[in-house]
Amino acid sequence: MATTDHEDHEDRKDYKDHEEPSGPHSDPQDWERRVAALWERFDDHEPEEFRARVAALAAERPADDAAALFELGAAHDSTGLPEEAVDLYHRALDRGLTGLRRRRAVIQLASSLRNLGRPDRGVELLTAERDLPADRLDADEIALSGAVDAFLALALADTGRDREAASLALGALAPLLPRYNRSLAHYARALLTAPDGS
């Protein structure tokens, strides 16, 4: 994904100061708290140190634990190593990553592939993700639907599908505006059908 943050941990502020390891296969809830606390202090660490701290937490989990692999991928991604992140995201997904982390892994994998010059693969991943029926997603996953659209729009733009990208981005924006919601949604759809977008 090549970002320098981990936004989805920002709403877990009450999990601070629990980073100290508690041994292999530690309590899952305690592990989650310590992972969240570490991400909240992302800016306090140098990239190599941050990756090492995430790796230490990942080592507490069983071998090939999907959540641990995802966190390792995100750590590499956020510290400028997208190629390593792509491999870790693939491994996490292959090992049955579920819930919010699964959706985040798809988004971040697609973004990293785009940054590595493979936006076409990002389009494939995010189009499939966007097409998932809502009854297969939980509330946290549904809340990231706008992020799916946004990163799909970026990937579409990089493949030369600018009108589709603009339509998708504007369609995602339309419900958020205080006015002109219906007009903007209409124009967003029209970009795909009318030559002049009207």
VOPA-688212 format. One record per atom (N, C-alpha, C): residue in one letter; x, y, z; atom name. Coordinates in Angstrom, 2 decimals. Atoms other than C-alpha are relative to their C-alpha. Example, Ala and Ser with C-alpha at 12.3 -4.5 7.8 and 13.67 -1.06 7.14 Angstrom:
<rs>
R/r/c1/c2/c3/a
R/A/0.89/-1.19/0.00/N
R/A/12.30/-4.50/7.80/CA
R/A/0.90/1.20/0.00/C
R/S/-0.82/-1.19/-0.06/N
R/S/13.67/-1.06/7.14/CA
R/S/-0.77/1.09/0.73/C
</rs>
This chain:
<rs>
R/r/c1/c2/c3/a
R/M/0.84/-1.21/0.00/N
R/M/0.00/0.00/0.00/CA
R/M/0.87/1.25/0.00/C
R/A/-0.97/-1.10/0.00/N
R/A/3.04/2.22/0.55/CA
R/A/-0.52/1.25/0.68/C
R/T/0.43/-1.13/-0.81/N
R/T/1.48/4.44/3.19/CA
R/T/0.85/0.02/1.26/C
R/T/-0.76/-0.08/-1.24/N
R/T/2.91/5.58/6.49/CA
R/T/-0.93/0.01/1.20/C
R/D/0.88/0.08/-1.15/N
R/D/-0.06/4.94/8.68/CA
R/D/-0.78/-1.31/-0.05/C
R/H/0.75/1.24/-0.16/N
R/H/-2.40/2.20/9.79/CA
R/H/-1.34/0.41/0.58/C
R/E/1.14/-0.76/-0.50/N
R/E/-5.67/4.10/10.06/CA
R/E/-0.99/-0.82/0.80/C
R/D/1.04/0.78/-0.63/N
R/D/-7.86/1.25/11.15/CA
R/D/0.27/-0.31/1.46/C
R/H/-0.29/0.16/-1.42/N
R/H/-6.11/1.10/14.50/CA
R/H/-0.24/1.28/0.79/C
R/E/0.08/-1.28/-0.70/N
R/E/-6.74/4.76/15.32/CA
R/E/-1.17/0.08/0.97/C
R/D/1.15/-0.07/-0.89/N
R/D/-10.10/4.07/16.99/CA
R/D/0.16/-0.96/1.18/C
R/R/-0.23/0.92/-1.10/N
R/R/-8.51/1.72/19.53/CA
R/R/0.97/0.64/0.99/C
R/K/-0.93/-0.79/-0.82/N
R/K/-6.89/4.39/21.73/CA
R/K/0.16/-0.57/1.41/C
R/D/-0.07/0.47/-1.37/N
R/D/-7.60/2.54/24.98/CA
R/D/0.92/-1.20/0.15/C
R/Y/-0.88/1.15/-0.07/N
R/Y/-5.09/-0.20/24.12/CA
R/Y/1.46/0.41/0.09/C
R/K/-1.37/-0.49/-0.07/N
R/K/-1.96/1.82/24.87/CA
R/K/0.78/-0.74/1.09/C
R/D/-0.93/0.48/-1.02/N
R/D/1.10/0.63/26.77/CA
R/D/-0.17/-1.49/0.31/C
R/H/0.11/1.44/-0.19/N
R/H/0.53/-3.10/26.23/CA
R/H/0.84/-0.73/-1.03/C
R/E/-0.79/0.58/1.06/N
R/E/3.30/-3.85/23.80/CA
R/E/0.92/-1.12/0.48/C
R/E/-0.97/0.95/-0.49/N
R/E/5.46/-6.03/26.08/CA
R/E/-0.45/-1.41/-0.34/C
R/P/0.39/1.35/0.39/N
R/P/5.52/-9.60/24.76/CA
R/P/-0.34/-0.87/1.20/C
R/S/0.39/0.89/-1.09/N
R/S/3.89/-12.30/26.84/CA
R/S/0.18/-1.45/-0.38/C
R/G/-0.35/1.38/0.30/N
R/G/5.34/-15.41/25.21/CA
R/G/-0.77/-0.56/-1.17/C
R/P/0.64/0.63/1.15/N
R/P/4.39/-17.75/22.39/CA
R/P/-1.47/-0.30/0.26/C
R/H/1.42/0.32/-0.04/N
R/H/0.70/-18.19/21.65/CA
R/H/-0.70/0.71/1.16/C
R/S/0.58/-0.79/-1.08/N
R/S/-0.28/-15.41/24.05/CA
R/S/-1.50/0.17/-0.21/C
R/D/1.44/-0.21/0.06/N
R/D/-3.87/-14.52/24.81/CA
R/D/-0.36/0.88/-1.19/C
R/P/0.29/-0.75/1.22/N
R/P/-5.47/-13.32/21.54/CA
R/P/-0.44/1.44/0.25/C
R/Q/0.46/-1.37/-0.26/N
R/Q/-7.19/-10.29/23.07/CA
R/Q/1.15/0.89/0.46/C
R/D/-1.16/-0.76/-0.44/N
R/D/-4.02/-9.18/24.81/CA
R/D/0.92/0.29/-1.18/C
R/W/-0.83/-0.19/1.19/N
R/W/-2.09/-9.69/21.58/CA
R/W/-0.56/1.11/-0.89/C
R/E/0.62/-1.04/0.81/N
R/E/-4.59/-7.55/19.68/CA
R/E/0.23/1.39/0.62/C
R/R/-0.21/-1.29/-0.67/N
R/R/-4.25/-4.79/22.28/CA
R/R/1.43/0.49/-0.22/C
R/R/-1.39/-0.40/0.15/N
R/R/-0.48/-4.80/21.99/CA
R/R/0.33/0.35/-1.45/C
R/V/-0.16/-0.37/1.41/N
R/V/-0.59/-4.79/18.19/CA
R/V/-0.55/1.40/-0.25/C
R/A/0.61/-1.32/0.19/N
R/A/-2.95/-1.80/18.25/CA
R/A/0.85/1.09/0.65/C
R/A/-0.82/-0.99/-0.70/N
R/A/-0.75/0.00/20.79/CA
R/A/1.27/0.31/-0.79/C
R/L/-1.21/-0.23/0.78/N
R/L/2.32/-0.48/18.62/CA
R/L/-0.30/0.86/-1.22/C
R/W/0.35/-0.81/1.17/N
R/W/0.58/0.91/15.54/CA
R/W/-0.30/1.45/0.38/C
R/E/0.27/-1.37/-0.43/N
R/E/-0.55/3.94/17.51/CA
R/E/1.29/0.78/0.20/C
R/R/-1.29/-0.66/-0.21/N
R/R/3.13/4.69/18.15/CA
R/R/0.91/-0.18/-1.23/C
R/F/-0.75/0.23/1.24/N
R/F/4.18/4.08/14.54/CA
R/F/1.06/1.08/-0.22/C
R/D/-0.91/-1.10/0.29/N
R/D/5.78/7.51/14.18/CA
R/D/1.15/0.12/0.98/C
R/D/-1.08/-0.05/-0.99/N
R/D/7.96/6.94/17.25/CA
R/D/1.17/-0.92/-0.34/C
R/H/-1.00/1.02/0.31/N
R/H/9.98/4.19/15.55/CA
R/H/0.60/0.21/-1.38/C
R/E/-0.62/0.09/1.31/N
R/E/12.46/3.96/12.74/CA
R/E/-0.58/-1.22/-0.73/C
R/P/0.62/1.11/0.75/N
R/P/11.25/1.65/9.93/CA
R/P/0.49/-1.38/0.41/C
R/E/-0.55/1.32/-0.32/N
R/E/13.60/-1.24/10.73/CA
R/E/-0.41/-0.43/1.40/C
R/E/0.40/0.32/-1.38/N
R/E/12.82/-1.04/14.43/CA
R/E/-1.48/-0.37/0.06/C
R/F/1.44/0.29/-0.02/N
R/F/9.08/-0.96/13.77/CA
R/F/-0.27/-1.40/-0.54/C
R/R/0.20/1.34/0.56/N
R/R/9.25/-4.04/11.54/CA
R/R/0.45/-1.07/0.99/C
R/A/-0.49/0.98/-0.97/N
R/A/11.28/-5.83/14.20/CA
R/A/-0.99/-0.19/1.14/C
R/R/0.98/0.11/-1.10/N
R/R/8.70/-5.05/16.87/CA
R/R/-1.24/-0.76/-0.45/C
R/V/1.15/0.75/0.52/N
R/V/5.87/-6.30/14.68/CA
R/V/0.36/-1.48/-0.17/C
R/A/-0.44/1.39/0.15/N
R/A/7.89/-9.42/13.89/CA
R/A/0.04/-0.72/1.34/C
R/A/-0.03/0.61/-1.33/N
R/A/8.36/-10.05/17.61/CA
R/A/-1.41/-0.36/0.45/C
R/L/1.39/0.31/-0.34/N
R/L/4.61/-9.83/18.14/CA
R/L/-0.52/-1.17/-0.85/C
R/A/0.45/1.07/0.88/N
R/A/3.97/-12.07/15.12/CA
R/A/0.56/-1.35/0.46/C
R/A/-0.63/1.24/-0.45/N
R/A/6.37/-14.66/16.58/CA
R/A/-0.73/-0.62/1.18/C
R/E/0.78/0.54/-1.11/N
R/E/4.04/-15.05/19.55/CA
R/E/-1.16/-0.86/-0.46/C
R/R/1.14/0.73/0.53/N
R/R/1.35/-16.48/17.32/CA
R/R/0.45/-1.32/-0.61/C
R/P/-0.39/1.27/0.65/N
R/P/1.27/-19.99/15.84/CA
R/P/0.62/0.24/-1.37/C
R/A/-0.64/-0.10/1.32/N
R/A/3.30/-20.59/12.70/CA
R/A/-1.05/0.21/-1.08/C
R/D/0.90/-0.30/1.14/N
R/D/1.63/-19.15/9.58/CA
R/D/-1.37/0.49/0.45/C
R/D/1.25/-0.61/-0.46/N
R/D/-1.05/-17.40/11.66/CA
R/D/-0.38/1.13/-0.96/C
R/A/0.41/-0.95/1.04/N
R/A/-3.07/-15.35/9.15/CA
R/A/0.04/1.44/0.48/C
R/A/0.00/-1.37/-0.52/N
R/A/-3.51/-12.28/11.36/CA
R/A/1.42/0.51/0.19/C
R/A/-1.39/-0.41/-0.18/N
R/A/0.20/-12.22/12.22/CA
R/A/0.66/0.31/-1.35/C
R/L/-0.54/-0.26/1.33/N
R/L/1.13/-12.48/8.54/CA
R/L/-0.51/1.32/-0.56/C
R/F/0.55/-1.28/0.46/N
R/F/-1.20/-9.59/7.74/CA
R/F/0.71/1.16/0.68/C
R/E/-0.66/-1.10/-0.70/N
R/E/0.35/-7.40/10.43/CA
R/E/1.44/0.18/-0.48/C
R/L/-1.34/-0.09/0.57/N
R/L/3.81/-8.23/9.11/CA
R/L/-0.04/0.67/-1.38/C
R/G/0.14/-0.63/1.31/N
R/G/2.65/-7.31/5.62/CA
R/G/-0.24/1.48/0.11/C
R/A/0.30/-1.41/-0.17/N
R/A/1.21/-4.03/6.80/CA
R/A/1.22/0.78/0.50/C
R/A/-1.21/-0.66/-0.51/N
R/A/4.44/-3.23/8.67/CA
R/A/1.00/0.24/-1.13/C
R/H/-0.91/-0.18/1.14/N
R/H/6.53/-3.80/5.54/CA
R/H/-0.55/1.04/-0.96/C
R/D/0.66/-0.94/0.90/N
R/D/4.03/-1.87/3.44/CA
R/D/0.18/1.44/0.48/C
R/S/-0.02/-1.35/-0.56/N
R/S/3.97/1.14/5.74/CA
R/S/1.41/0.54/0.20/C
R/T/-1.39/-0.45/-0.14/N
R/T/7.76/1.27/5.92/CA
R/T/0.74/-0.09/-1.33/C
R/G/-0.60/-0.14/1.32/N
R/G/8.35/1.30/2.16/CA
R/G/0.53/-1.26/-0.63/C
R/L/-0.43/1.27/0.60/N
R/L/8.78/-2.39/1.31/CA
R/L/-1.21/-0.73/-0.59/C
R/P/1.23/0.58/0.53/N
R/P/5.76/-3.17/-0.88/CA
R/P/0.17/-1.41/-0.58/C
R/E/-0.18/1.33/0.57/N
R/E/7.27/-6.23/-2.59/CA
R/E/-0.11/-1.08/1.08/C
R/E/0.11/0.94/-1.11/N
R/E/7.70/-8.03/0.73/CA
R/E/-1.42/-0.04/0.53/C
R/A/1.37/-0.07/-0.49/N
R/A/4.26/-6.83/1.79/CA
R/A/-0.94/-0.82/-0.86/C
R/V/0.87/0.76/0.92/N
R/V/2.62/-8.35/-1.31/CA
R/V/0.06/-1.48/0.32/C
R/D/-0.14/1.43/-0.33/N
R/D/4.02/-11.77/-0.47/CA
R/D/-0.70/-0.34/1.31/C
R/L/0.62/0.26/-1.31/N
R/L/2.87/-11.52/3.15/CA
R/L/-1.52/0.10/-0.07/C
R/Y/1.45/-0.09/0.17/N
R/Y/-0.63/-10.37/2.16/CA
R/Y/-0.54/-1.25/-0.67/C
R/H/0.44/1.23/0.68/N
R/H/-0.92/-13.31/-0.24/CA
R/H/-0.02/-1.18/0.98/C
R/R/-0.07/1.11/-0.95/N
R/R/0.18/-15.72/2.47/CA
R/R/-1.12/0.09/1.04/C
R/A/1.07/-0.17/-0.98/N
R/A/-2.28/-14.25/4.98/CA
R/A/-1.35/-0.40/-0.59/C
R/L/1.26/0.32/0.65/N
R/L/-5.17/-14.53/2.53/CA
R/L/-0.10/-1.49/-0.29/C
R/D/-0.01/1.43/0.29/N
R/D/-4.16/-18.06/1.52/CA
R/D/-0.24/-0.83/1.24/C
R/R/0.18/0.73/-1.25/N
R/R/-4.26/-19.08/5.17/CA
R/R/-1.30/0.35/0.71/C
R/G/1.36/-0.16/-0.50/N
R/G/-7.84/-17.99/5.64/CA
R/G/-0.27/1.24/0.82/C
R/L/0.28/-1.26/-0.69/N
R/L/-7.68/-14.41/6.87/CA
R/L/-1.47/0.36/-0.14/C
R/T/1.43/-0.26/0.00/N
R/T/-11.19/-13.31/7.79/CA
R/T/-0.32/1.41/0.49/C
R/G/0.52/-1.23/-0.58/N
R/G/-13.29/-10.31/8.71/CA
R/G/0.64/1.26/-0.55/C
R/L/-0.53/-1.30/0.39/N
R/L/-12.00/-6.76/8.64/CA
R/L/1.43/-0.11/-0.54/C
R/R/-1.37/0.14/0.49/N
R/R/-8.39/-7.84/8.24/CA
R/R/0.02/-0.55/-1.44/C
R/R/0.04/0.53/1.36/N
R/R/-9.31/-9.83/5.12/CA
R/R/-0.26/1.12/-1.01/C
R/R/0.31/-1.09/0.93/N
R/R/-10.89/-6.78/3.47/CA
R/R/1.15/0.99/-0.07/C
R/R/-1.15/-0.91/0.01/N
R/R/-7.99/-4.56/4.51/CA
R/R/1.16/-0.60/-0.79/C
R/A/-1.08/0.64/0.74/N
R/A/-5.54/-7.11/3.12/CA
R/A/-0.21/0.11/-1.50/C
R/V/0.29/-0.12/1.43/N
R/V/-7.28/-7.05/-0.26/CA
R/V/0.27/1.43/-0.48/C
R/I/-0.22/-1.40/0.38/N
R/I/-7.27/-3.24/-0.36/CA
R/I/1.50/0.32/-0.05/C
R/Q/-1.42/-0.35/-0.10/N
R/Q/-3.64/-2.96/0.72/CA
R/Q/0.83/-0.78/-1.02/C
R/L/-0.68/0.77/1.03/N
R/L/-2.51/-5.76/-1.59/CA
R/L/-0.19/0.65/-1.37/C
R/A/0.28/-0.64/1.29/N
R/A/-4.21/-4.10/-4.56/CA
R/A/0.76/1.31/-0.14/C
R/S/-0.72/-1.27/0.04/N
R/S/-2.68/-0.74/-3.66/CA
R/S/1.49/-0.22/-0.20/C
R/S/-1.43/0.28/0.16/N
R/S/0.80/-2.23/-3.32/CA
R/S/0.31/-0.48/-1.41/C
R/L/-0.20/0.46/1.37/N
R/L/0.47/-4.03/-6.65/CA
R/L/-0.04/1.17/-0.98/C
R/R/0.07/-1.20/0.85/N
R/R/-0.55/-0.73/-8.24/CA
R/R/1.31/0.78/0.09/C
R/N/-1.25/-0.75/-0.18/N
R/N/2.51/0.97/-6.77/CA
R/N/1.20/-0.73/-0.61/C
R/L/-1.06/0.80/0.61/N
R/L/4.65/-1.85/-8.15/CA
R/L/-0.18/-0.14/-1.50/C
R/G/0.19/0.02/1.43/N
R/G/3.33/-1.27/-11.65/CA
R/G/-0.96/-1.05/-0.51/C
R/R/0.97/1.01/0.41/N
R/R/0.55/-3.86/-11.70/CA
R/R/-1.43/0.44/0.34/C
R/P/1.35/-0.47/-0.32/N
R/P/-2.65/-1.79/-11.53/CA
R/P/-1.08/-0.92/-0.54/C
R/D/0.99/0.91/0.56/N
R/D/-4.44/-4.33/-13.72/CA
R/D/-0.41/-1.07/1.00/C
R/R/0.30/1.00/-1.03/N
R/R/-4.16/-6.93/-10.96/CA
R/R/-0.76/0.64/1.16/C
R/G/0.76/-0.71/-1.02/N
R/G/-5.34/-4.33/-8.46/CA
R/G/-1.45/0.17/-0.38/C
R/V/1.38/-0.13/0.49/N
R/V/-8.42/-3.72/-10.61/CA
R/V/-0.74/-1.32/0.17/C
R/E/0.64/1.31/-0.13/N
R/E/-9.16/-7.46/-10.65/CA
R/E/-0.38/-0.28/1.46/C
R/L/0.25/0.29/-1.41/N
R/L/-8.85/-7.81/-6.89/CA
R/L/-1.12/0.85/0.57/C
R/L/0.97/-0.91/-0.60/N
R/L/-10.89/-4.75/-6.00/CA
R/L/-1.36/-0.09/-0.67/C
R/T/1.29/0.22/0.65/N
R/T/-13.58/-5.40/-8.59/CA
R/T/-0.70/-1.20/0.62/C
R/A/0.58/1.18/-0.65/N
R/A/-14.11/-8.85/-7.10/CA
R/A/-0.45/0.33/1.42/C
R/E/0.35/-0.39/-1.37/N
R/E/-14.10/-7.34/-3.61/CA
R/E/-1.27/0.85/0.01/C
R/R/1.17/-0.89/0.08/N
R/R/-16.63/-4.69/-4.62/CA
R/R/-1.28/-0.78/-0.32/C
R/D/1.16/0.79/0.41/N
R/D/-18.92/-7.36/-6.06/CA
R/D/-0.49/-0.97/1.06/C
R/L/0.46/0.90/-1.05/N
R/L/-19.17/-9.33/-2.81/CA
R/L/-1.35/0.45/0.53/C
R/P/1.30/-0.40/-0.55/N
R/P/-22.78/-9.38/-1.57/CA
R/P/0.11/0.47/1.44/C
R/A/-0.07/-0.59/-1.34/N
R/A/-23.41/-7.35/1.56/CA
R/A/-0.26/-1.02/1.10/C
R/D/0.31/0.97/-1.05/N
R/D/-24.78/-10.37/3.43/CA
R/D/1.18/-0.92/0.32/C
R/R/-1.22/0.75/-0.31/N
R/R/-21.30/-11.91/3.30/CA
R/R/1.01/0.83/0.78/C
R/L/-0.91/-0.91/-0.68/N
R/L/-19.73/-8.92/5.04/CA
R/L/-0.56/0.42/1.34/C
R/D/0.47/-0.54/-1.28/N
R/D/-19.87/-7.72/8.62/CA
R/D/0.02/1.52/-0.06/C
R/A/0.15/-1.46/0.01/N
R/A/-20.46/-4.11/9.62/CA
R/A/1.34/0.71/-0.20/C
R/D/-1.31/-0.63/0.15/N
R/D/-16.75/-3.29/9.86/CA
R/D/0.49/-0.09/-1.44/C
R/E/-0.40/0.15/1.39/N
R/E/-16.11/-4.66/6.38/CA
R/E/-0.80/0.93/-0.91/C
R/I/0.85/-0.89/0.80/N
R/I/-19.05/-2.74/4.92/CA
R/I/0.46/1.45/0.15/C
R/A/-0.45/-1.38/-0.24/N
R/A/-17.68/0.44/6.50/CA
R/A/1.21/0.36/-0.87/C
R/L/-1.14/-0.25/0.87/N
R/L/-14.62/0.05/4.24/CA
R/L/-0.36/-0.03/-1.48/C
R/S/0.41/0.03/1.40/N
R/S/-16.68/-0.04/1.04/CA
R/S/0.49/1.22/-0.76/C
R/G/-0.50/-1.21/0.64/N
R/G/-15.70/3.54/0.29/CA
R/G/1.48/-0.09/-0.32/C
R/A/-1.42/0.19/0.26/N
R/A/-12.04/2.60/0.58/CA
R/A/0.22/-0.93/-1.18/C
R/V/-0.07/0.89/1.16/N
R/V/-12.57/-0.25/-1.87/CA
R/V/-0.20/0.81/-1.28/C
R/D/0.29/-0.82/1.18/N
R/D/-14.09/2.22/-4.34/CA
R/D/1.15/0.96/-0.30/C
R/A/-1.06/-0.99/0.20/N
R/A/-11.34/4.79/-3.80/CA
R/A/1.25/-0.62/-0.61/C
R/F/-1.22/0.63/0.52/N
R/F/-8.45/2.41/-4.39/CA
R/F/-0.25/-0.66/-1.35/C
R/L/0.33/0.50/1.33/N
R/L/-10.26/0.81/-7.31/CA
R/L/0.05/1.14/-1.01/C
R/A/-0.07/-1.16/0.90/N
R/A/-10.62/4.28/-8.84/CA
R/A/1.45/0.33/-0.36/C
R/L/-1.42/-0.26/0.27/N
R/L/-6.86/4.82/-8.50/CA
R/L/0.57/-1.03/-0.98/C
R/A/-0.51/1.04/0.89/N
R/A/-6.11/1.48/-10.14/CA
R/A/-0.57/0.14/-1.40/C
R/L/0.60/-0.21/1.31/N
R/L/-8.56/2.16/-12.95/CA
R/L/0.68/1.14/-0.74/C
R/A/-0.67/-1.14/0.63/N
R/A/-6.94/5.52/-13.61/CA
R/A/1.36/-0.40/-0.55/C
R/D/-1.33/0.43/0.44/N
R/D/-3.55/3.84/-13.87/CA
R/D/-0.05/-0.95/-1.18/C
R/T/0.13/0.87/1.17/N
R/T/-4.89/1.44/-16.48/CA
R/T/-0.62/0.75/-1.18/C
R/G/0.54/-0.80/1.09/N
R/G/-6.20/4.30/-18.62/CA
R/G/-1.52/0.07/-0.06/C
R/R/1.47/-0.01/-0.01/N
R/R/-9.85/3.86/-17.66/CA
R/R/-0.49/1.18/0.85/C
R/D/0.20/-1.21/-0.79/N
R/D/-10.23/7.44/-16.51/CA
R/D/-1.47/0.29/0.30/C
R/R/1.41/-0.31/-0.24/N
R/R/-13.99/7.84/-16.96/CA
R/R/-0.60/-0.95/1.03/C
R/E/0.47/0.94/-1.02/N
R/E/-14.68/4.69/-14.96/CA
R/E/0.53/0.40/1.37/C
R/A/-0.60/-0.42/-1.27/N
R/A/-12.31/5.93/-12.27/CA
R/A/-0.74/1.20/0.57/C
R/A/0.70/-1.20/-0.46/N
R/A/-14.00/9.33/-12.09/CA
R/A/-1.42/-0.33/0.44/C
R/S/1.36/0.40/-0.37/N
R/S/-17.45/7.74/-12.04/CA
R/S/-0.03/-0.66/1.36/C
R/L/-0.04/0.72/-1.27/N
R/L/-16.51/5.47/-9.18/CA
R/L/0.30/0.94/1.16/C
R/A/-0.38/-0.92/-1.07/N
R/A/-14.85/8.20/-7.14/CA
R/A/-1.14/0.98/0.33/C
R/L/1.10/-0.94/-0.23/N
R/L/-17.72/10.66/-7.62/CA
R/L/-1.21/-0.70/0.60/C
R/G/1.11/0.75/-0.57/N
R/G/-20.28/7.98/-6.88/CA
R/G/0.20/-0.27/1.48/C
R/A/-0.29/0.20/-1.42/N
R/A/-18.54/7.26/-3.58/CA
R/A/-0.11/1.30/0.79/C
R/L/0.05/-1.30/-0.67/N
R/L/-18.38/10.97/-2.77/CA
R/L/-1.43/0.51/0.17/C
R/A/1.35/-0.59/0.05/N
R/A/-22.02/11.76/-3.60/CA
R/A/-0.77/-0.12/1.33/C
R/P/0.79/0.10/-1.24/N
R/P/-23.64/10.38/-0.39/CA
R/P/0.55/0.83/1.15/C
R/L/-0.64/-0.72/-1.10/N
R/L/-21.22/12.37/1.75/CA
R/L/-0.21/1.51/-0.05/C
R/L/0.16/-1.44/0.15/N
R/L/-22.10/15.82/0.44/CA
R/L/-1.26/0.50/0.72/C
R/P/1.19/-0.54/-0.66/N
R/P/-24.52/18.09/2.33/CA
R/P/-1.11/0.35/-0.99/C
R/R/0.96/-0.31/1.05/N
R/R/-26.24/18.98/-0.98/CA
R/R/0.47/-0.65/-1.30/C
R/Y/-0.30/0.47/1.36/N
R/Y/-26.35/17.86/-4.62/CA
R/Y/0.27/-1.49/-0.07/C
R/N/-0.29/1.43/-0.01/N
R/N/-26.26/14.18/-3.70/CA
R/N/-0.55/-0.69/-1.25/C
R/R/0.63/0.69/1.12/N
R/R/-28.71/13.08/-6.37/CA
R/R/0.61/0.44/-1.33/C
R/S/-0.59/-0.50/1.25/N
R/S/-27.24/15.32/-9.07/CA
R/S/1.37/-0.62/-0.25/C
R/L/-1.34/0.53/0.18/N
R/L/-23.69/14.15/-8.46/CA
R/L/-0.05/-1.49/-0.29/C
R/A/0.12/1.43/0.26/N
R/A/-24.74/10.50/-8.33/CA
R/A/-0.43/-0.24/-1.44/C
R/H/0.45/0.12/1.39/N
R/H/-26.54/10.98/-11.66/CA
R/H/1.15/0.25/-0.97/C
R/Y/-1.11/-0.32/0.90/N
R/Y/-23.54/12.61/-13.30/CA
R/Y/1.10/-1.06/0.07/C
R/A/-1.00/1.06/-0.12/N
R/A/-21.25/9.92/-11.94/CA
R/A/-0.37/-1.19/-0.87/C
R/R/0.45/1.11/0.84/N
R/R/-23.36/7.24/-13.62/CA
R/R/0.08/0.37/-1.48/C
R/A/0.02/-0.43/1.39/N
R/A/-23.60/9.29/-16.80/CA
R/A/1.39/-0.03/-0.64/C
R/L/-1.34/0.08/0.55/N
R/L/-19.83/9.29/-17.18/CA
R/L/0.26/-1.31/-0.73/C
R/L/-0.19/1.31/0.61/N
R/L/-20.12/5.64/-18.15/CA
R/L/-0.82/-0.20/-1.26/C
R/T/0.91/0.22/1.12/N
R/T/-22.83/6.11/-20.73/CA
R/T/-0.05/1.16/-1.00/C
R/A/0.12/-1.17/0.87/N
R/A/-22.96/9.66/-22.10/CA
R/A/1.38/0.52/-0.40/C
R/P/-1.32/-0.48/0.43/N
R/P/-20.01/10.90/-24.19/CA
R/P/0.44/1.28/0.70/C
R/D/-0.38/-1.26/-0.63/N
R/D/-20.16/14.33/-22.56/CA
R/D/-0.23/-0.01/1.50/C
R/G/0.19/0.10/-1.44/N
R/G/-20.93/13.04/-19.07/CA
R/G/-1.21/0.69/0.55/C
R/S/1.19/-0.71/-0.45/N
R/S/-24.33/14.72/-18.93/CA
R/S/-1.23/-0.91/0.00/C
</rs>
